Amino acid sequence: MSEAITNEALVEVSYDDLIPNNVDLSEDKALRRALEKWQPDYVNWWRDMGPDGFQEAQVYLRTAVGVDKQGWAKFGYVKMPEYRWGILLAPKEEGRTIPCGKHKGEPAWQEVPGEYRAMLRRLLVIQGDTEPASVEQQRHLGKTCPSLYDLRNLFQVNVEEGRHLWAIVYLLQKYFGRDGREEAAELLNRRSGNVDKPRILGAFNEKTPDWLSFFMFTYFTDRDGKMQLESLAQSGFDPLSRTTRFMLMEEAFHMFVGETGVGRIVERTCQAMNDAGITDPYDVEAVRKLGVIDLPLLQRKANFHVSVTRDLFGAEISTNGANSFNAGLKGRFQETKIDDDHQLLNDSYSVLRFKDGAFVEEEVPALSAINARLLDDYIKDCQGGVNRWNKIIEKAGLDFQIVQPHKAFNRNIGEFRDVFVSPAGELMEQAAFDARREAFLPNQQDYDFLSSLMQPVTEPGKYASWIAPPKVGVDQKTGDFEYVKID
């Protein structure tokens, strides 16, 4: 494929090179050689740890051919190892200044400021490590796909996570020399869930054993990715800002897959219950006999994925968070829309804490509460999809609501790591919590039931019994379109 976008509103993307890019890679021979040396290792990693059993399948995927929001993608069949991964940055904003921290108002950095080199490298490595991790977590899901539509969406998410890894590796190798090359190699050496070389963040070492887990992950955990990328898009280091601004365009699709996937499960469950005349959502045995996923199990899965994802935000009161913001390397969610001085030297922020056996709201210096604020923004951002799922249940006439658990529920990092609390916020002794754990979180019986449902459906236009068809197809394709051609 050889094409480029020439519209002035876009940044041109070259597909003539081995590595598609819009960063004039052909002019930087040393960097190009380093990336071309890394590429075979990446492809080997993809073949070893990417989608299991589908490396030769023709998949109807979109490939970025521009970096604006209108017409940035081209659809077509491609084998995933031959996907045109590349390095794409959002257009440069002339005259851009650093939006926050002690350097606020200064020209955005085009090179790494020496005093922040180690801090910036660490931010890149942590973000970069999440991208291949999710591919590894999801590598076996293709074998139990509920439809070709869903299978294609899984693979689209996978190849875009792979491209996000390329984006971070470009920054590491271009701006951090030998250190960056070593970090890039390590991103391919760690493995999700591996005892000896696990991924850096806990949520990315969890298993994704079924499609409900995948949809919950892409809605809740990829939303953490959105929040982190939004914060990094505010960075005073302009190449990072430009990189993450384009990554956010792709990340939106991942959350769409999650929200609509769970929504379609909710829709099918409600439909099956109404058809069978079942009005009690807690009559789990009767509902499961219909071959659909009961609503209380959906709630327990939400409890798990929400709480594990919240730990990704780190400690609510954090010196690292304060330092990254103060340095101008990482802002807050939608930083430029916040009405304050964007330096926070004299500001405070209300943080929920656990003191003397009770939850209290405490005003703390806003600079040290950067993580707490981002977590609050995340919780608010999650609620939109939850509300839409509940609308489906309400429309079906069933008395049930999916809710986000209390902020302190099932936490292992931060203010509440030693607190035992129910999803509703009831303080408990550890023994009482352990006794009710299986009422709060998915248990082995739940996973065995989900596993029993995970039978592959690969006939075009057909869907598993536990999920409703989508409202519209990918790229406006008809319902029986063959999204994945499996030999």
C-alpha positions in Angstrom: 0.0 0.0 0.0 1.4 3.4 -0.9 -0.7 6.5 -0.3 -0.5 9.8 1.5 -3.0 12.4 2.6 -2.2 15.8 1.1 -5.0 17.9 2.5 -3.5 20.9 4.3 -5.6 20.1 7.4 -3.8 16.8 7.8 -0.2 15.8 8.6 1.0 13.7 5.7 1.5 10.0 6.4 4.0 8.1 4.3 3.3 4.5 3.4 6.3 4.2 1.1 8.6 3.4 4.0 8.9 0.1 5.9 7.5 2.0 8.9 4.5 4.2 8.1 4.9 7.6 9.7 4.3 11.3 9.6 7.5 12.3 11.4 10.0 12.4 8.5 11.5 9.2 9.6 13.4 8.9 6.3 15.4 12.0 7.3 16.6 10.5 10.6 18.7 7.6 9.5 20.0 6.6 12.9 16.5 6.4 14.4 15.2 4.6 11.3 17.8 2.0 11.7 17.0 1.6 15.4 13.3 1.2 14.7 13.9 -1.2 11.8 16.0 -3.3 14.1 13.2 -3.3 16.7 10.5 -4.1 14.2 11.4 -7.9 13.6 11.4 -8.4 17.4 8.0 -6.7 17.5 6.5 -8.9 14.8 8.0 -12.0 16.5 6.3 -10.9 19.7 3.0 -10.4 17.9 3.2 -13.9 16.4 4.0 -15.4 19.8 1.7 -13.3 22.0 -0.9 -11.8 19.6 -4.2 -13.4 18.7 -3.8 -17.1 19.0 -4.8 -19.1 15.9 -5.7 -16.2 13.7 -2.4 -14.9 12.4 -3.2 -16.0 8.8 -6.9 -14.8 8.9 -8.0 -12.0 6.6 -9.5 -9.4 8.9 -11.5 -6.3 7.9 -9.5 -3.7 9.7 -9.1 0.1 9.5 -5.6 1.6 9.1 -4.9 5.2 9.8 -4.0 7.2 6.7 -4.3 10.7 8.3 -4.5 12.3 11.7 -7.5 14.5 11.6 -11.0 13.4 12.9 -12.6 13.4 9.5 -11.6 10.6 7.2 -8.5 9.4 9.0 -9.0 5.7 8.4 -9.1 3.3 5.5 -10.8 -0.1 5.8 -9.7 -3.3 4.1 -8.8 -6.9 4.6 -5.3 -7.6 6.0 -3.5 -10.4 7.8 -2.7 -9.0 11.3 1.1 -9.6 11.2 1.1 -7.6 7.9 -0.9 -4.7 9.5 0.7 -1.3 8.7 1.6 -0.2 12.2 3.2 3.2 12.2 4.2 6.3 14.0 1.6 9.0 13.9 1.6 12.4 15.7 -1.3 14.9 15.8 -0.6 18.1 13.9 1.9 20.5 15.6 0.3 23.6 17.2 2.5 26.5 16.4 3.2 28.7 19.4 2.0 26.1 21.9 3.0 26.8 25.5 3.2 24.6 28.6 -0.3 24.6 30.1 0.5 23.8 33.8 3.0 23.6 36.5 5.9 25.9 37.3 6.8 26.3 33.6 3.3 27.4 32.7 3.3 29.8 29.8 6.8 28.9 28.6 7.2 27.5 25.0 6.5 23.8 24.9 9.6 21.6 24.8 10.6 20.0 21.6 13.4 18.2 23.3 13.6 16.4 26.6 14.5 18.9 29.4 17.5 17.4 31.1 16.2 17.9 34.7 13.1 15.8 33.9 14.7 13.1 31.8 14.3 10.2 34.3 10.8 11.3 35.3 9.6 11.5 31.7 11.2 8.2 30.7 9.4 6.5 33.6 6.0 8.0 32.5 6.6 6.7 28.9 7.6 3.2 30.1 4.6 2.8 32.3 2.2 3.9 29.6 4.0 1.8 27.0 3.9 -1.3 29.1 0.1 -1.3 29.2 -0.2 -1.5 25.4 1.3 -5.0 24.7 -0.1 -6.2 28.0 -3.7 -6.0 27.0 -2.9 -7.8 23.7 -1.4 -10.6 25.7 -4.3 -10.7 28.1 -6.8 -11.1 25.2 -4.8 -13.5 22.9 -7.1 -16.5 23.4 -10.5 -14.8 23.1 -10.8 -15.3 19.4 -11.4 -19.0 19.8 -14.7 -18.3 21.7 -16.0 -15.3 19.7 -19.7 -14.6 19.9 -19.7 -13.4 16.2 -17.5 -12.4 13.4 -18.4 -8.7 14.1 -17.1 -9.1 17.7 -14.1 -11.0 16.5 -13.2 -8.2 14.1 -13.6 -5.6 16.9 -11.3 -7.6 19.2 -8.6 -7.7 16.5 -9.0 -3.9 15.8 -8.5 -3.2 19.4 -5.5 -5.5 19.4 -3.7 -3.9 16.4 -4.4 -0.4 17.7 -2.9 -1.3 21.1 0.1 -2.5 19.1 0.3 0.8 17.3 0.2 2.6 20.6 3.2 0.6 21.6 4.9 1.8 18.4 4.1 5.4 19.4 5.8 5.1 22.8 8.8 3.2 21.4 9.3 6.0 18.9 9.5 8.5 21.7 11.9 6.3 23.7 14.2 5.6 20.8 14.2 9.1 19.4 14.7 11.0 22.6 16.4 8.7 25.1 19.2 7.0 23.1 20.6 3.8 24.4 18.4 3.9 27.5 15.4 4.3 25.3 16.5 1.3 23.1 16.9 -0.8 26.2 13.5 0.2 27.5 11.9 -0.6 24.1 13.4 -4.1 24.2 12.1 -4.6 27.7 8.6 -3.7 26.6 8.7 -6.8 24.5 10.3 -9.0 27.1 7.8 -8.6 29.9 4.6 -10.8 29.8 1.2 -10.3 31.3 0.8 -12.6 34.3 4.3 -14.0 34.1 5.7 -14.8 37.6 9.3 -13.8 36.7 8.7 -10.9 34.3 5.2 -9.5 34.9 3.8 -6.3 33.4 4.3 -3.3 35.6 0.7 -2.5 36.7 -1.4 -5.1 38.5 -4.5 -4.8 36.3 -2.5 -5.8 33.3 -1.5 -9.1 34.9 -5.1 -10.2 35.3 -6.6 -12.9 33.1 -9.2 -12.1 30.4 -10.9 -15.5 30.3 -14.2 -14.6 28.6 -15.9 -12.0 26.5 -17.7 -10.4 29.3 -14.3 -9.8 30.9 -13.1 -8.3 27.6 -16.1 -5.9 27.3 -15.7 -4.8 31.0 -12.0 -4.3 30.5 -12.4 -2.2 27.3 -15.1 -0.1 29.0 -13.6 0.4 32.5 -9.8 -0.3 32.1 -9.3 1.3 28.7 -11.1 4.3 30.2 -8.2 4.6 32.6 -6.1 4.7 29.5 -8.2 7.5 28.2 -7.7 9.5 31.4 -4.0 8.9 31.5 -3.6 9.8 27.8 -5.7 13.0 28.3 -3.4 14.0 31.1 -0.3 13.2 29.0 -1.8 15.2 26.1 -1.4 18.3 28.3 2.4 17.6 28.6 4.8 20.4 28.1 6.9 17.9 26.1 5.3 18.5 22.8 6.1 15.2 21.0 4.4 13.4 23.8 1.4 15.7 23.7 1.1 15.2 19.9 1.5 11.4 20.2 -1.2 11.0 22.8 -3.7 13.3 21.1 -3.7 10.9 18.2 -3.8 7.8 20.4 -7.0 9.2 22.0 -8.8 9.0 18.7 -8.2 5.3 18.6 -8.8 4.8 22.3 -12.4 6.0 21.9 -13.2 3.0 19.7 -12.0 0.6 22.4 -14.4 2.1 25.0 -17.2 2.0 22.4 -16.5 -1.8 22.0 -16.8 -2.2 25.8 -19.9 0.0 26.3 -21.8 -1.5 23.4 -20.7 -5.0 24.2 -22.0 -4.9 27.8 -25.1 -3.0 26.5 -25.8 -5.8 24.0 -25.4 -8.4 26.8 -27.8 -6.5 29.0 -30.3 -6.1 26.1 -30.2 -9.9 25.3 -30.7 -10.8 28.9 -33.6 -8.5 29.4 -35.2 -9.8 26.2 -34.8 -13.4 27.2 -36.3 -12.7 30.6 -39.3 -11.0 29.2 -39.9 -13.7 26.6 -39.8 -16.3 29.4 -41.9 -14.3 31.8 -39.2 -14.0 34.4 -39.5 -10.7 36.4 -37.1 -11.4 39.2 -33.5 -10.6 38.2 -32.3 -12.5 41.2 -33.8 -15.7 40.1 -30.3 -16.6 38.8 -30.9 -20.3 38.1 -33.9 -19.6 35.9 -32.2 -16.8 34.0 -29.0 -18.9 33.4 -31.1 -21.7 32.0 -32.1 -19.3 29.2 -28.4 -19.2 28.0 -27.9 -15.6 29.0 -25.9 -13.8 31.6 -27.8 -12.8 34.7 -27.8 -9.1 35.9 -26.3 -9.8 39.3 -23.3 -11.4 37.7 -22.9 -8.3 35.5 -22.8 -6.3 38.7 -20.2 -8.5 40.3 -18.1 -8.2 37.2 -18.4 -4.4 37.2 -17.4 -4.4 40.9 -14.2 -6.3 40.0 -13.2 -4.4 37.0 -14.0 -1.0 38.5 -12.0 -1.6 41.7 -9.0 -3.1 40.0 -8.9 -0.2 37.5 -9.1 2.4 40.2 -5.9 1.0 41.7 -4.2 2.0 38.4 -4.5 5.7 39.4 -2.0 5.2 42.3 -2.2 6.7 45.7 -4.7 9.5 46.0 -2.1 11.7 47.7 1.1 11.4 45.8 4.4 13.1 45.6 5.0 11.5 42.2 1.8 12.9 40.9 2.6 16.4 42.3 6.1 16.3 40.8 4.8 15.3 37.3 2.3 18.1 37.3 4.6 20.7 38.8 7.2 19.9 36.2 4.7 20.3 33.4 5.1 16.7 32.1 1.5 15.6 32.9 -1.6 17.7 33.4 -5.0 17.0 34.7 -8.0 15.7 32.7 -9.0 18.5 30.3 -6.5 20.9 32.0 -7.2 23.8 29.7 -10.9 23.8 30.6 -10.3 24.1 34.4 -10.8 27.6 35.9 -7.8 28.1 38.1 -4.2 29.2 37.9 -3.0 25.8 36.6 -0.1 25.9 39.1 -2.0 25.0 42.4 0.5 26.5 44.7 -2.1 27.8 47.1 -5.1 25.6 46.1 -6.7 22.7 48.0 -8.8 19.7 46.9 -11.2 17.6 48.9 -10.1 13.9 49.2 -12.0 11.1 50.8 -9.9 9.5 53.4 -10.2 6.8 56.1 -9.3 8.1 59.6 -10.1 6.9 63.1 -12.4 4.2 61.8 -14.5 6.5 59.5 -14.6 8.0 56.1 -13.9 11.8 56.1 -13.6 14.4 53.4 -10.4 16.3 54.0 -9.0 19.4 52.2 -5.4 18.7 51.1 -3.0 20.6 49.0 -4.3 20.3 45.4 -0.8 19.7 44.1 -0.5 16.5 46.1 -4.1 15.4 45.2 -3.5 15.2 41.4 -4.2 11.5 41.4 -7.3 11.9 43.6 -8.7 14.4 41.2 -8.0 12.2 38.1 -9.7 9.3 39.9 -12.8 11.4 40.6 -12.9 12.5 37.0 -12.7 8.8 36.0 -15.6 7.8 38.2 -17.7 10.6 36.7 -16.7 9.6 33.2 -17.6 5.9 33.8 -21.1 6.8 34.8 -22.4 7.7 31.3 -22.2 4.1 30.0 -23.6 2.7 33.3 -26.6 5.0 32.9 -27.1 3.8 29.4 -27.0 0.1 30.5 -29.6 0.9 33.2 -31.8 2.6 30.6 -32.0 -0.7 28.7 -33.0 -2.5 31.9 -35.6 0.2 32.8 -37.1 0.0 29.3 -37.5 -3.7 29.7 -39.5 -3.1 32.9 -37.1 -4.9 35.2 -36.3 -3.8 38.8 -32.5 -3.7 38.7 -29.7 -1.1 38.5 -26.0 -1.6 37.8 -24.0 0.8 40.0 -20.4 1.6 40.6 -19.1 0.3 43.9 -18.0 2.6 46.7 -14.6 4.2 46.1 -13.0 2.2 48.9 -14.3 -1.2 47.8 -11.7 -3.9 47.0 -8.7 -1.5 46.9 -5.1 -2.6 47.1 -3.4 0.8 46.5 -3.9 4.2 48.1 -6.0 5.5 51.0 -8.2 2.4 51.2 -5.8 -0.5 50.8 -6.3 -1.8 54.3 -10.0 -1.0 54.5 -12.8 -3.6 54.1 -16.0 -2.2 52.8 -19.0 -3.5 50.9 -19.8 -2.2 47.4 -22.5 -0.1 49.0 -19.9 1.5 51.4 -20.6 -0.5 54.6 -17.5 -0.8 56.8 -16.8 -4.4 57.6 -14.3 -6.6 59.5 -12.0 -8.6 57.3 -13.7 -11.9 58.3 -17.1 -10.6 57.5 -15.9 -9.3 54.1 -14.2 -12.6 53.3 -17.4 -14.4 54.2 -19.4 -12.3 51.7 -16.7 -11.9 49.1 -18.5 -14.2 46.6 -21.6 -12.1 46.9 -19.5 -9.0 45.9 -17.1 -10.4 43.3 -17.3 -13.1 40.7 -16.8 -16.6 42.1 -15.7 -19.8 40.5 -19.2 -20.9 39.8 -19.7 -17.6 37.9 -16.6 -18.2 35.8 -17.6 -21.8 35.1 -21.0 -20.6 33.9 -19.4 -17.9 31.7 -17.0 -20.5 30.3 -19.9 -22.8 29.4 -21.4 -19.9 27.3 -18.2 -19.2 25.4 -18.8 -21.3 22.3 -17.5 -19.8 19.0 -20.0 -18.4 16.5 -18.3 -17.8 13.2 -21.1 -17.9 10.6 -21.6 -14.4 9.1 -24.6 -12.6 10.6 -25.0 -15.1 13.5 -24.6 -14.3 17.2 -24.2 -16.3 20.4 -27.3 -16.7 22.5 -26.1 -14.4 25.2 -25.5 -11.2 23.2 -27.7 -9.1 20.9 -26.6 -8.0 17.4 -25.2 -4.5 17.1 -27.5 -1.7 15.9 -25.2 -1.0 12.9 -22.2 -2.8 11.4 -18.6 -1.7 11.0 -18.1 0.7 8.1 -21.9 0.5 7.5 -21.6 -3.1 6.4 -24.7 -5.3 6.2 -25.5 -7.8 9.0 -24.1 -10.8 7.2 -20.8 -9.2 6.2 -17.8 -11.5 6.6 -15.7 -9.4 8.9 -13.1 -12.1 9.3 -12.3 -14.7 6.7 -11.3 -17.9 8.4 -9.8 -20.7 6.3 
